[in-house]
Amino acid sequence: PFPYVESGHVGLYPAGYPVLSYGDIGPFVLVMQDALISLGFSEVKLDGFFGHETAKGLLRFLDCYNVSPQKLCDHSVWQALTLHATGCGGLL
């Protein structure tokens, strides 16, 4: 895997997606936001910023699908998001 650096932390590209945490910005945050919106867990404006509203949507998603609650989008979260959001009409 290739290292990925954003907002001072290093993550790895699990299945092509970086580890994201609160405060991150960029196109992968847009993909996560779009998936959360498509699944009905967030009404955040697509802005590419992992802020408070995105974190709330992520926590609602994690709670619904029994994924460990965290304010981090890591490999397990990307796996669950792509499993449930693929084909919902969003970016996945």
Phi, psi and omega in degrees: 000154180263138178290150181227129181239128175205138179053036174080004177239160180245133177232176176243156180276087176282119180056030177091356181248138179279160171288128181242145176220169182312130179099346180290155177225156174136181185295330179289330174294321176301317179297316179297314179300316181298319178296316180296321178293313181300327181272357177085017182262353182209149174241018182300146174288135178295105181229355179075014180245124179275083181250200185302312183293322177295318179298320177298316178297319179297316180295323176297317178298312182299319180295317182295321184258015176054040172264143182311125181293131181198159176258053183214139176252097183250194184305314183295324180289315178300320179301313181293317180298313182291326178297316186270334186263343181301126179089003179278001179097003180264207183281344182275000000 
